[in-house]
Amino acid sequence: AHPNAKGHEIVADALCEFLVKAAGITDPKPVPPPEPVVENHTSLSWDFEGVMDNWILEKNAGPTDEKAKSGKRCMKLFCEKGEKDHTRAWSQPIPVKAWQKFTVSGDLCAELEHDEGIGVYVVEYEEDDAKGTFRYPLVCMGRKSLPNWTHFSSEYKVPEGVKSIRLLFWSFKTNVGSVYLDNLSLQPR
């Protein structure tokens, strides 16, 4: 979801009301159907202290004991000058159902000489095993170096057609330096 999705919704609603009024339409605004209620017992967290089953750690991504926010370890992306691709760490596949609601949270720290962007994303798949075509709405994005640990928290709702997700910790390919993630959490809301 866009960081200002609610603001976009308010502007769109006001524009629609203006256009309806200008057109002389007097019918009441249709009420959208209620969202289905879906049980959600999925609760996951990663402190990066132990084994990280089924995580995909690309080049220069992995746990480190250099700079943990809590405990002894955190996830690190080391970004070298001249990289041809982004630096990424992907969580294990997480089965989900449409309309489930989550809070994604964690702590980020970045020590970058050249900063083009870092992020934590929810990667959405239409397959149960988190394979195939995917899209990735943004959860948290940092555009400047974060020399101190910064907490983030964002709400996420599973759209129709999505059967599995991964959490993606990402750094842009032209960044130079290190990015750290700790206390990553996916909790039902």
N, CA and C atoms as an extended XYZ file, in Angstrom:
567
Properties=species:S:1:pos:R:3:atomname:S:1:resname:S:1:resid:I:1 pbc="F F F"
N         0.835       -1.182        0.000 N   ALA     1
C         0.000        0.000        0.000 CA  ALA     1
C         0.884        1.251        0.000 C   ALA     1
N         0.433        2.249       -0.678 N   HIS     2
C         1.158        3.515       -0.730 CA  HIS     2
C         1.170        4.133        0.667 C   HIS     2
N         2.283        4.756        1.080 N   PRO     3
C         2.335        5.352        2.412 CA  PRO     3
C         1.234        6.389        2.660 C   PRO     3
N         0.729        7.015        1.614 N   ASN     4
C        -0.337        7.994        1.782 CA  ASN     4
C        -1.634        7.508        1.146 C   ASN     4
N        -1.904        6.205        1.228 N   ALA     5
C        -3.090        5.624        0.610 CA  ALA     5
C        -4.365        6.255        1.154 C   ALA     5
N        -4.423        6.501        2.455 N   LYS     6
C        -5.621        7.102        3.052 CA  LYS     6
C        -5.842        8.507        2.482 C   LYS     6
N        -4.785        9.283        2.316 N   GLY     7
C        -4.901       10.614        1.723 CA  GLY     7
C        -5.421       10.548        0.293 C   GLY     7
N        -4.939        9.589       -0.476 N   HIS     8
C        -5.417        9.410       -1.847 CA  HIS     8
C        -6.899        9.062       -1.850 C   HIS     8
N        -7.317        8.222       -0.910 N   GLU     9
C        -8.720        7.823       -0.809 CA  GLU     9
C        -9.601        9.030       -0.486 C   GLU     9
N        -9.164        9.898        0.417 N   ILE    10
C        -9.929       11.091        0.790 CA  ILE    10
C       -10.086       12.017       -0.419 C   ILE    10
N        -9.000       12.244       -1.162 N   VAL    11
C        -9.048       13.111       -2.341 CA  VAL    11
C        -9.974       12.501       -3.401 C   VAL    11
N        -9.864       11.195       -3.640 N   ALA    12
C       -10.700       10.532       -4.640 CA  ALA    12
C       -12.178       10.626       -4.258 C   ALA    12
N       -12.494       10.407       -2.976 N   ASP    13
C       -13.886       10.513       -2.520 CA  ASP    13
C       -14.425       11.928       -2.729 C   ASP    13
N       -13.628       12.948       -2.377 N   ALA    14
C       -14.067       14.347       -2.534 CA  ALA    14
C       -14.293       14.675       -4.010 C   ALA    14
N       -13.410       14.187       -4.877 N   LEU    15
C       -13.564       14.431       -6.310 CA  LEU    15
C       -14.846       13.777       -6.826 C   LEU    15
N       -15.102       12.545       -6.412 N   CYS    16
C       -16.322       11.851       -6.840 CA  CYS    16
C       -17.566       12.602       -6.382 C   CYS    16
N       -17.572       13.036       -5.121 N   GLU    17
C       -18.723       13.794       -4.606 CA  GLU    17
C       -18.939       15.072       -5.424 C   GLU    17
N       -17.871       15.774       -5.745 N   PHE    18
C       -17.969       16.992       -6.550 CA  PHE    18
C       -18.567       16.691       -7.923 C   PHE    18
N       -18.062       15.647       -8.596 N   LEU    19
C       -18.538       15.304       -9.943 CA  LEU    19
C       -19.999       14.864       -9.919 C   LEU    19
N       -20.390       14.080       -8.914 N   VAL    20
C       -21.782       13.628       -8.794 CA  VAL    20
C       -22.701       14.827       -8.582 C   VAL    20
N       -22.310       15.742       -7.711 N   LYS    21
C       -23.110       16.937       -7.431 CA  LYS    21
C       -23.203       17.813       -8.689 C   LYS    21
N       -22.069       17.987       -9.385 N   ALA    22
C       -22.054       18.812      -10.600 CA  ALA    22
C       -22.927       18.211      -11.700 C   ALA    22
N       -23.057       16.893      -11.716 N   ALA    23
C       -23.875       16.220      -12.728 CA  ALA    23
C       -25.352       16.202      -12.341 C   ALA    23
N       -25.662       16.663      -11.127 N   GLY    24
C       -27.048       16.707      -10.687 CA  GLY    24
C       -27.604       15.362      -10.251 C   GLY    24
N       -26.752       14.429       -9.949 N   ILE    25
C       -27.198       13.103       -9.510 CA  ILE    25
C       -27.597       13.196       -8.041 C   ILE    25
N       -28.791       12.703       -7.738 N   THR    26
C       -29.293       12.788       -6.363 CA  THR    26
C       -29.444       11.420       -5.701 C   THR    26
N       -29.190       10.368       -6.436 N   ASP    27
C       -29.273        9.021       -5.840 CA  ASP    27
C       -28.271        8.909       -4.707 C   ASP    27
N       -28.601        8.157       -3.653 N   PRO    28
C       -27.633        7.993       -2.555 CA  PRO    28
C       -26.407        7.197       -3.019 C   PRO    28
N       -25.301        7.496       -2.389 N   LYS    29
C       -24.045        6.800       -2.698 CA  LYS    29
C       -24.194        5.319       -2.345 C   LYS    29
N       -23.827        4.425       -3.275 N   PRO    30
C       -23.917        2.985       -2.969 CA  PRO    30
C       -22.994        2.621       -1.795 C   PRO    30
N       -23.467        1.704       -0.988 N   VAL    31
C       -22.675        1.238        0.146 CA  VAL    31
C       -21.904        0.001       -0.305 C   VAL    31
N       -20.568        0.005       -0.154 N   PRO    32
C       -19.804       -1.176       -0.569 CA  PRO    32
C       -20.141       -2.372        0.330 C   PRO    32
N       -20.062       -3.585       -0.241 N   PRO    33
C       -20.333       -4.764        0.593 CA  PRO    33
C       -19.276       -4.884        1.691 C   PRO    33
N       -19.642       -5.444        2.823 N   PRO    34
C       -18.652       -5.582        3.897 CA  PRO    34
C       -17.556       -6.577        3.496 C   PRO    34
N       -16.353       -6.330        3.994 N   GLU    35
C       -15.250       -7.262        3.741 CA  GLU    35
C       -15.522       -8.557        4.481 C   GLU    35
N       -15.176       -9.688        3.874 N   PRO    36
C       -15.336      -10.954        4.592 CA  PRO    36
C       -14.434      -10.986        5.825 C   PRO    36
N       -14.907      -11.655        6.850 N   VAL    37
C       -14.092      -11.840        8.051 CA  VAL    37
C       -13.341      -13.154        7.884 C   VAL    37
N       -12.021      -13.095        7.954 N   VAL    38
C       -11.181      -14.278        7.769 CA  VAL    38
C       -10.360      -14.486        9.032 C   VAL    38
N       -10.417      -15.702        9.566 N   GLU    39
C        -9.578      -15.987       10.734 CA  GLU    39
C        -8.119      -15.870       10.354 C   GLU    39
N        -7.340      -15.377       11.284 N   ASN    40
C        -5.925      -15.181       11.017 CA  ASN    40
C        -5.128      -15.572       12.254 C   ASN    40
N        -4.482      -16.718       12.165 N   HIS    41
C        -3.674      -17.192       13.292 CA  HIS    41
C        -2.185      -17.160       12.961 C   HIS    41
N        -1.846      -16.587       11.801 N   THR    42
C        -0.445      -16.514       11.398 CA  THR    42
C         0.270      -15.446       12.219 C   THR    42
N         1.286      -15.874       12.925 N   SER    43
C         2.091      -14.949       13.728 CA  SER    43
C         3.538      -15.398       13.603 C   SER    43
N         4.360      -14.565       12.977 N   LEU    44
C         5.756      -14.924       12.760 CA  LEU    44
C         6.657      -13.785       13.198 C   LEU    44
N         7.827      -14.134       13.689 N   SER    45
C         8.818      -13.109       14.004 CA  SER    45
C        10.206      -13.695       13.805 C   SER    45
N        11.145      -12.809       13.501 N   TRP    46
C        12.517      -13.206       13.252 CA  TRP    46
C        13.439      -12.281       14.025 C   TRP    46
N        14.239      -12.851       14.906 N   ASP    47
C        15.252      -12.055       15.608 CA  ASP    47
C        16.639      -12.347       15.040 C   ASP    47
N        16.696      -13.282       14.080 N   PHE    48
C        17.919      -13.642       13.360 CA  PHE    48
C        18.987      -14.255       14.266 C   PHE    48
N        18.563      -14.758       15.424 N   GLU    49
C        19.490      -15.397       16.363 CA  GLU    49
C        19.780      -16.840       15.971 C   GLU    49
N        18.789      -17.525       15.426 N   GLY    50
C        18.941      -18.953       15.139 CA  GLY    50
C        18.902      -19.249       13.653 C   GLY    50
N        18.504      -20.467       13.342 N   VAL    51
C        18.413      -20.929       11.952 CA  VAL    51
C        17.274      -20.186       11.256 C   VAL    51
N        17.511      -19.776       10.048 N   MET    52
C        16.514      -19.053        9.263 CA  MET    52
C        16.033      -19.975        8.148 C   MET    52
N        15.159      -20.914        8.516 N   ASP    53
C        14.670      -21.911        7.570 CA  ASP    53
C        14.030      -21.268        6.344 C   ASP    53
N        14.448      -21.734        5.195 N   ASN    54
C        13.861      -21.376        3.907 CA  ASN    54
C        13.979      -19.901        3.524 C   ASN    54
N        14.859      -19.149        4.171 N   TRP    55
C        15.133      -17.791        3.710 CA  TRP    55
C        16.021      -17.882        2.470 C   TRP    55
N        15.846      -16.973        1.544 N   ILE    56
C        16.729      -16.860        0.384 CA  ILE    56
C        17.643      -15.669        0.651 C   ILE    56
N        18.925      -15.957        0.808 N   LEU    57
C        19.911      -14.909        1.077 CA  LEU    57
C        20.775      -14.745       -0.163 C   LEU    57
N        20.612      -13.627       -0.838 N   GLU    58
C        21.394      -13.374       -2.039 CA  GLU    58
C        22.787      -12.884       -1.647 C   GLU    58
N        23.624      -12.667       -2.657 N   LYS    59
C        25.006      -12.222       -2.431 CA  LYS    59
C        25.036      -11.042       -1.452 C   LYS    59
N        25.943      -11.112       -0.488 N   ASN    60
C        26.160      -10.056        0.510 CA  ASN    60
C        24.980       -9.847        1.455 C   ASN    60
N        24.146      -10.878        1.638 N   ALA    61
C        23.031      -10.813        2.576 CA  ALA    61
C        23.154      -11.964        3.562 C   ALA    61
N        22.963      -11.672        4.847 N   GLY    62
C        22.999      -12.739        5.831 CA  GLY    62
C        23.021      -12.209        7.250 C   GLY    62
N        22.865      -13.122        8.209 N   PRO    63
C        22.897      -12.702        9.611 CA  PRO    63
C        24.305      -12.255       10.015 C   PRO    63
N        24.356      -11.314       10.964 N   THR    64
C        25.633      -10.798       11.453 CA  THR    64
C        25.515      -10.487       12.933 C   THR    64
N        26.644      -10.500       13.613 N   ASP    65
C        26.659      -10.092       15.020 CA  ASP    65
C        27.265       -8.692       15.163 C   ASP    65
N        27.398       -7.963       14.042 N   GLU    66
C        28.023       -6.638       14.041 CA  GLU    66
C        27.232       -5.580       14.801 C   GLU    66
N        25.905       -5.570       14.655 N   LYS    67
C        25.161       -4.397       15.119 CA  LYS    67
C        23.721       -4.742       15.469 C   LYS    67
N        23.478       -5.741       16.265 N   ALA    68
C        22.111       -6.131       16.592 CA  ALA    68
C        21.422       -5.086       17.457 C   ALA    68
N        20.139       -4.874       17.187 N   LYS    69
C        19.334       -3.965       18.024 CA  LYS    69
C        19.032       -4.633       19.355 C   LYS    69
N        18.683       -5.918       19.286 N   SER    70
C        18.447       -6.698       20.498 CA  SER    70
C        19.033       -8.084       20.259 C   SER    70
N        19.413       -8.759       21.309 N   GLY    71
C        20.066      -10.054       21.139 CA  GLY    71
C        21.472       -9.888       20.608 C   GLY    71
N        21.946      -10.931       19.915 N   LYS    72
C        23.327      -10.915       19.437 CA  LYS    72
C        23.459      -10.745       17.925 C   LYS    72
N        22.356      -11.015       17.172 N   ARG    73
C        22.469      -10.981       15.719 CA  ARG    73
C        21.316      -10.217       15.080 C   ARG    73
N        21.552       -9.784       13.852 N   CYS    74
C        20.528       -9.153       13.021 CA  CYS    74
C        20.824       -9.536       11.567 C   CYS    74
N        19.969       -9.123       10.646 N   MET    75
C        20.189       -9.365        9.216 CA  MET    75
C        20.942       -8.166        8.640 C   MET    75
N        21.914       -8.459        7.781 N   LYS    76
C        22.716       -7.401        7.164 CA  LYS    76
C        22.706       -7.546        5.653 C   LYS    76
N        22.570       -6.414        4.964 N   LEU    77
C        22.804       -6.327        3.528 CA  LEU    77
C        24.030       -5.455        3.344 C   LEU    77
N        25.088       -6.020        2.757 N   PHE    78
C        26.310       -5.259        2.500 CA  PHE    78
C        26.304       -4.857        1.038 C   PHE    78
N        26.366       -3.569        0.777 N   CYS    79
C        26.223       -3.031       -0.571 CA  CYS    79
C        27.564       -2.498       -1.056 C   CYS    79
N        28.112       -3.156       -2.071 N   GLU    80
C        29.410       -2.763       -2.609 CA  GLU    80
C        29.248       -1.818       -3.792 C   GLU    80
N        30.226       -0.976       -4.008 N   LYS    81
C        30.225       -0.069       -5.147 CA  LYS    81
C        30.287       -0.885       -6.439 C   LYS    81
N        29.504       -0.457       -7.426 N   GLY    82
C        29.527       -1.106       -8.732 CA  GLY    82
C        28.665       -2.347       -8.855 C   GLY    82
N        27.767       -2.592       -7.908 N   GLU    83
C        26.884       -3.761       -8.003 CA  GLU    83
C        25.988       -3.635       -9.235 C   GLU    83
N        25.741       -4.745       -9.895 N   LYS    84
C        24.884       -4.750      -11.073 CA  LYS    84
C        23.436       -5.093      -10.723 C   LYS    84
N        23.204       -5.558       -9.496 N   ASP    85
C        21.852       -5.916       -9.065 CA  ASP    85
C        21.653       -5.451       -7.626 C   ASP    85
N        20.402       -5.409       -7.197 N   HIS    86
C        20.076       -5.027       -5.828 CA  HIS    86
C        20.542       -6.121       -4.857 C   HIS    86
N        20.615       -5.790       -3.578 N   THR    87
C        20.962       -6.747       -2.535 CA  THR    87
C        19.678       -7.089       -1.784 C   THR    87
N        19.402       -8.417       -1.609 N   ARG    88
C        18.113       -8.823       -1.069 CA  ARG    88
C        18.230      -10.033       -0.149 C   ARG    88
N        17.284      -10.076        0.798 N   ALA    89
C        17.053      -11.262        1.625 CA  ALA    89
C        15.541      -11.486        1.644 C   ALA    89
N        15.110      -12.723        1.340 N   TRP    90
C        13.692      -13.062        1.223 CA  TRP    90
C        13.316      -14.051        2.325 C   TRP    90
N        12.220      -13.791        3.020 N   SER    91
C        11.760      -14.738        4.039 CA  SER    91
C        11.256      -16.021        3.383 C   SER    91
N        10.978      -17.002        4.216 N   GLN    92
C        10.375      -18.231        3.716 CA  GLN    92
C         8.977      -17.937        3.180 C   GLN    92
N         8.421      -18.838        2.339 N   PRO    93
C         7.038      -18.660        1.873 CA  PRO    93
C         6.074      -18.712        3.066 C   PRO    93
N         5.076      -17.844        3.028 N   ILE    94
C         4.078      -17.776        4.095 CA  ILE    94
C         2.706      -17.923        3.446 C   ILE    94
N         1.976      -19.022        3.739 N   PRO    95
C         0.636      -19.183        3.156 CA  PRO    95
C        -0.335      -18.163        3.760 C   PRO    95
N        -1.171      -17.570        2.913 N   VAL    96
C        -2.142      -16.578        3.358 CA  VAL    96
C        -3.468      -16.795        2.643 C   VAL    96
N        -4.503      -16.102        3.131 N   LYS    97
C        -5.822      -16.106        2.500 CA  LYS    97
C        -6.229      -14.660        2.241 C   LYS    97
N        -6.999      -14.466        1.176 N   ALA    98
C        -7.496      -13.123        0.864 CA  ALA    98
C        -8.214      -12.541        2.071 C   ALA    98
N        -8.019      -11.260        2.273 N   TRP    99
C        -8.644      -10.444        3.321 CA  TRP    99
C        -7.989      -10.579        4.693 C   TRP    99
N        -6.999      -11.466        4.849 N   GLN   100
C        -6.283      -11.488        6.130 CA  GLN   100
C        -5.597      -10.138        6.303 C   GLN   100
N        -5.518       -9.692        7.562 N   LYS   101
C        -4.893       -8.405        7.860 CA  LYS   101
C        -3.721       -8.632        8.810 C   LYS   101
N        -2.613       -7.958        8.503 N   PHE   102
C        -1.387       -8.110        9.283 CA  PHE   102
C        -0.795       -6.751        9.636 C   PHE   102
N         0.037       -6.757       10.649 N   THR   103
C         0.939       -5.660       10.924 CA  THR   103
C         2.348       -6.178       10.679 C   THR   103
N         3.097       -5.501        9.818 N   VAL   104
C         4.493       -5.839        9.552 CA  VAL   104
C         5.331       -4.788       10.273 C   VAL   104
N         6.272       -5.238       11.109 N   SER   105
C         7.078       -4.276       11.857 CA  SER   105
C         8.504       -4.790       12.013 C   SER   105
N         9.373       -3.898       12.422 N   GLY   106
C        10.766       -4.256       12.641 CA  GLY   106
C        11.587       -3.015       12.925 C   GLY   106
N        12.891       -3.204       12.946 N   ASP   107
C        13.825       -2.114       13.200 CA  ASP   107
C        14.857       -2.077       12.081 C   ASP   107
N        15.107       -0.881       11.538 N   LEU   108
C        16.072       -0.681       10.459 CA  LEU   108
C        17.181        0.260       10.904 C   LEU   108
N        18.379        0.005       10.391 N   CYS   109
C        19.523        0.883       10.594 CA  CYS   109
C        20.332        0.830        9.300 C   CYS   109
N        20.779        1.975        8.811 N   ALA   110
C        21.541        2.002        7.556 CA  ALA   110
C        22.737        2.929        7.695 C   ALA   110
N        23.892        2.416        7.311 N   GLU   111
C        25.125        3.199        7.291 CA  GLU   111
C        25.627        3.195        5.854 C   GLU   111
N        25.123        4.165        5.096 N   LEU   112
C        25.381        4.197        3.662 CA  LEU   112
C        26.092        5.483        3.260 C   LEU   112
N        27.104        5.332        2.396 N   GLU   113
C        27.796        6.495        1.847 CA  GLU   113
C        26.972        7.112        0.723 C   GLU   113
N        26.375        6.261       -0.085 N   HIS   114
C        25.555        6.701       -1.210 CA  HIS   114
C        24.226        5.978       -1.066 C   HIS   114
N        23.132        6.714       -0.880 N   ASP   115
C        21.857        6.114       -0.515 CA  ASP   115
C        20.786        6.395       -1.556 C   ASP   115
N        20.359        5.345       -2.244 N   GLU   116
C        19.295        5.468       -3.240 CA  GLU   116
C        18.008        4.813       -2.781 C   GLU   116
N        17.992        4.236       -1.602 N   GLY   117
C        16.754        3.644       -1.106 CA  GLY   117
C        16.950        2.250       -0.541 C   GLY   117
N        16.223        2.002        0.538 N   ILE   118
C        16.174        0.686        1.161 CA  ILE   118
C        14.713        0.397        1.443 C   ILE   118
N        14.370       -0.842        1.678 N   GLY   119
C        12.968       -1.111        1.943 CA  GLY   119
C        12.708       -2.490        2.495 C   GLY   119
N        11.530       -2.618        3.068 N   VAL   120
C        10.967       -3.909        3.455 CA  VAL   120
C         9.641       -3.989        2.719 C   VAL   120
N         9.454       -5.070        1.986 N   TYR   121
C         8.268       -5.254        1.156 CA  TYR   121
C         7.546       -6.532        1.541 C   TYR   121
N         6.248       -6.590        1.227 N   VAL   122
C         5.502       -7.838        1.217 CA  VAL   122
C         5.447       -8.242       -0.255 C   VAL   122
N         5.948       -9.426       -0.568 N   VAL   123
C         5.949       -9.914       -1.950 CA  VAL   123
C         4.780      -10.880       -2.092 C   VAL   123
N         3.875      -10.583       -3.010 N   GLU   124
C         2.636      -11.345       -3.165 CA  GLU   124
C         2.728      -12.320       -4.344 C   GLU   124
N         2.269      -13.552       -4.107 N   TYR   125
C         2.272      -14.598       -5.136 CA  TYR   125
C         0.871      -15.179       -5.296 C   TYR   125
N         0.555      -15.582       -6.501 N   GLU   126
C        -0.728      -16.235       -6.757 CA  GLU   126
C        -0.630      -17.747       -6.591 C   GLU   126
N         0.557      -18.261       -6.275 N   GLU   127
C         0.777      -19.688       -6.051 CA  GLU   127
C         0.996      -19.952       -4.561 C   GLU   127
N         0.654      -21.159       -4.110 N   ASP   128
C         0.791      -21.515       -2.691 CA  ASP   128
C         2.230      -21.521       -2.201 C   ASP   128
N         3.188      -21.794       -3.081 N   ASP   129
C         4.574      -22.012       -2.666 CA  ASP   129
C         5.479      -20.795       -2.887 C   ASP   129
N         4.888      -19.631       -3.067 N   ALA   130
C         5.645      -18.394       -3.284 CA  ALA   130
C         6.595      -18.514       -4.470 C   ALA   130
N         6.079      -19.034       -5.556 N   LYS   131
C         6.847      -19.133       -6.793 CA  LYS   131
C         6.032      -18.516       -7.914 C   LYS   131
N         6.695      -18.205       -9.009 N   GLY   132
C         6.003      -17.648      -10.160 CA  GLY   132
C         5.998      -16.125      -10.128 C   GLY   132
N         5.053      -15.556      -10.840 N   THR   133
C         4.935      -14.108      -10.952 CA  THR   133
C         4.591      -13.503       -9.600 C   THR   133
N         5.184      -12.352       -9.307 N   PHE   134
C         4.902      -11.703       -8.030 CA  PHE   134
C         4.809      -10.199       -8.202 C   PHE   134
N         4.224       -9.566       -7.213 N   ARG   135
C         4.207       -8.100       -7.105 CA  ARG   135
C         4.566       -7.776       -5.668 C   ARG   135
N         5.067       -6.570       -5.429 N   TYR   136
C         5.549       -6.267       -4.090 CA  TYR   136
C         5.171       -4.854       -3.656 C   TYR   136
N         4.047       -4.762       -2.918 N   PRO   137
C         3.708       -3.464       -2.336 CA  PRO   137
C         4.684       -3.102       -1.224 C   PRO   137
N         4.971       -1.857       -1.123 N   LEU   138
C         5.917       -1.350       -0.139 CA  LEU   138
C         5.339       -1.411        1.271 C   LEU   138
N         6.160       -1.812        2.237 N   VAL   139
C         5.769       -1.751        3.639 CA  VAL   139
C         6.510       -0.609        4.315 C   VAL   139
N         7.819       -0.573        4.147 N   CYS   140
C         8.626        0.466        4.794 CA  CYS   140
C         9.739        0.856        3.844 C   CYS   140
N         9.977        2.149        3.733 N   MET   141
C        11.038        2.617        2.844 CA  MET   141
C        11.829        3.700        3.534 C   MET   141
N        13.131        3.599        3.468 N   GLY   142
C        14.002        4.642        3.985 CA  GLY   142
C        14.788        5.237        2.839 C   GLY   142
N        14.812        6.532        2.713 N   ARG   143
C        15.541        7.175        1.622 CA  ARG   143
C        16.848        7.808        2.082 C   ARG   143
N        17.047        7.903        3.362 N   LYS   144
C        18.276        8.502        3.887 CA  LYS   144
C        18.945        7.513        4.829 C   LYS   144
N        20.204        7.693        5.043 N   SER   145
C        20.902        6.848        5.993 CA  SER   145
C        20.244        6.952        7.361 C   SER   145
N        20.144        5.837        8.033 N   LEU   146
C        19.554        5.764        9.365 CA  LEU   146
C        20.646        5.270       10.310 C   LEU   146
N        21.528        6.159       10.804 N   PRO   147
C        22.646        5.701       11.626 CA  PRO   147
C        22.199        5.102       12.957 C   PRO   147
N        20.990        5.450       13.392 N   ASN   148
C        20.430        4.879       14.615 CA  ASN   148
C        19.280        3.957       14.249 C   ASN   148
N        19.043        2.985       15.079 N   TRP   149
C        17.942        2.066       14.834 CA  TRP   149
C        16.630        2.843       14.794 C   TRP   149
N        15.814        2.566       13.772 N   THR   150
C        14.521        3.216       13.588 CA  THR   150
C        13.452        2.139       13.464 C   THR   150
N        12.413        2.234       14.280 N   HIS   151
C        11.326        1.250       14.249 CA  HIS   151
C        10.340        1.613       13.142 C   HIS   151
N         9.814        0.603       12.440 N   PHE   152
C         8.754        0.827       11.460 CA  PHE   152
C         7.618       -0.139       11.747 C   PHE   152
N         6.433        0.249       11.357 N   SER   153
C         5.251       -0.598       11.511 CA  SER   153
C         4.259       -0.184       10.436 C   SER   153
N         3.694       -1.160        9.737 N   SER   154
C         2.768       -0.861        8.655 CA  SER   154
C         1.701       -1.939        8.591 C   SER   154
N         0.508       -1.536        8.186 N   GLU   155
C        -0.585       -2.494        8.045 CA  GLU   155
C        -0.603       -3.033        6.625 C   GLU   155
N        -1.003       -4.309        6.510 N   TYR   156
C        -1.063       -4.968        5.205 CA  TYR   156
C        -2.301       -5.860        5.170 C   TYR   156
N        -3.060       -5.775        4.076 N   LYS   157
C        -4.221       -6.636        3.876 CA  LYS   157
C        -3.992       -7.464        2.622 C   LYS   157
N        -4.202       -8.765        2.717 N   VAL   158
C        -3.990       -9.683        1.594 CA  VAL   158
C        -5.102       -9.454        0.556 C   VAL   158
N        -4.732       -9.098       -0.678 N   PRO   159
C        -5.758       -8.914       -1.711 CA  PRO   159
C        -6.253      -10.257       -2.265 C   PRO   159
N        -7.388      -10.198       -2.943 N   GLU   160
C        -7.926      -11.407       -3.571 CA  GLU   160
C        -6.920      -11.952       -4.580 C   GLU   160
N        -6.843      -13.271       -4.688 N   GLY   161
C        -5.962      -13.925       -5.642 CA  GLY   161
C        -4.575      -14.234       -5.109 C   GLY   161
N        -4.206      -13.681       -3.957 N   VAL   162
C        -2.882      -13.931       -3.383 CA  VAL   162
C        -2.979      -15.137       -2.453 C   VAL   162
N        -2.099      -16.134       -2.676 N   LYS   163
C        -2.118      -17.363       -1.868 CA  LYS   163
C        -0.905      -17.517       -0.965 C   LYS   163
N         0.162      -16.772       -1.254 N   SER   164
C         1.348      -16.829       -0.391 CA  SER   164
C         2.110      -15.520       -0.523 C   SER   164
N         2.923      -15.256        0.498 N   ILE   165
C         3.741      -14.040        0.514 CA  ILE   165
C         5.137      -14.381        1.023 C   ILE   165
N         6.057      -13.487        0.816 N   ARG   166
C         7.373      -13.471        1.455 CA  ARG   166
C         7.597      -12.032        1.915 C   ARG   166
N         8.396      -11.842        2.934 N   LEU   167
C         8.858      -10.512        3.285 CA  LEU   167
C        10.222      -10.332        2.639 C   LEU   167
N        10.442       -9.183        2.045 N   LEU   168
C        11.669       -8.895        1.299 CA  LEU   168
C        12.375       -7.703        1.936 C   LEU   168
N        13.635       -7.911        2.305 N   PHE   169
C        14.516       -6.857        2.811 CA  PHE   169
C        15.413       -6.497        1.646 C   PHE   169
N        15.431       -5.223        1.238 N   TRP   170
C        16.000       -4.823       -0.044 CA  TRP   170
C        16.839       -3.560        0.076 C   TRP   170
N        17.931       -3.504       -0.717 N   SER   171
C        18.745       -2.300       -0.841 CA  SER   171
C        19.039       -2.062       -2.315 C   SER   171
N        18.917       -0.811       -2.732 N   PHE   172
C        19.127       -0.448       -4.136 CA  PHE   172
C        20.566       -0.722       -4.560 C   PHE   172
N        20.754       -1.098       -5.826 N   LYS   173
C        22.058       -1.549       -6.320 CA  LYS   173
C        23.163       -0.499       -6.290 C   LYS   173
N        22.825        0.789       -6.278 N   THR   174
C        23.887        1.798       -6.246 CA  THR   174
C        24.237        2.251       -4.824 C   THR   174
N        23.558        1.685       -3.816 N   ASN   175
C        23.921        2.005       -2.435 CA  ASN   175
C        25.329        1.499       -2.142 C   ASN   175
N        26.019        2.169       -1.237 N   VAL   176
C        27.344        1.726       -0.793 CA  VAL   176
C        27.346        1.788        0.726 C   VAL   176
N        27.572        0.629        1.357 N   GLY   177
C        27.578        0.558        2.819 CA  GLY   177
C        26.781       -0.628        3.318 C   GLY   177
N        26.271       -0.522        4.537 N   SER   178
C        25.555       -1.631        5.163 CA  SER   178
C        24.177       -1.201        5.640 C   SER   178
N        23.226       -2.125        5.518 N   VAL   179
C        21.865       -1.921        5.992 CA  VAL   179
C        21.541       -3.082        6.918 C   VAL   179
N        20.900       -2.787        8.055 N   TYR   180
C        20.612       -3.808        9.067 CA  TYR   180
C        19.114       -3.860        9.357 C   TYR   180
N        18.615       -5.070        9.633 N   LEU   181
C        17.217       -5.309        9.983 CA  LEU   181
C        17.188       -6.220       11.194 C   LEU   181
N        16.364       -5.888       12.180 N   ASP   182
C        16.218       -6.730       13.374 CA  ASP   182
C        14.757       -6.728       13.804 C   ASP   182
N        14.375       -7.750       14.553 N   ASN   183
C        13.050       -7.855       15.165 CA  ASN   183
C        11.928       -7.759       14.134 C   ASN   183
N        12.107       -8.400       12.985 N   LEU   184
C        11.079       -8.398       11.942 CA  LEU   184
C         9.893       -9.235       12.421 C   LEU   184
N         8.682       -8.727       12.184 N   SER   185
C         7.504       -9.389       12.710 CA  SER   185
C         6.324       -9.256       11.753 C   SER   185
N         5.545      -10.327       11.630 N   LEU   186
C         4.302      -10.357       10.865 CA  LEU   186
C         3.237      -10.856       11.825 C   LEU   186
N         2.364       -9.958       12.268 N   GLN   187
C         1.371      -10.301       13.293 CA  GLN   187
C        -0.038      -10.059       12.790 C   GLN   187
N        -1.008      -10.915       13.183 N   PRO   188
C        -2.398      -10.676       12.785 CA  PRO   188
C        -2.941       -9.416       13.449 C   PRO   188
N        -3.865       -8.759       12.780 N   ARG   189
C        -4.552       -7.615       13.400 CA  ARG   189
C        -6.032       -7.752       13.216 C   ARG   189
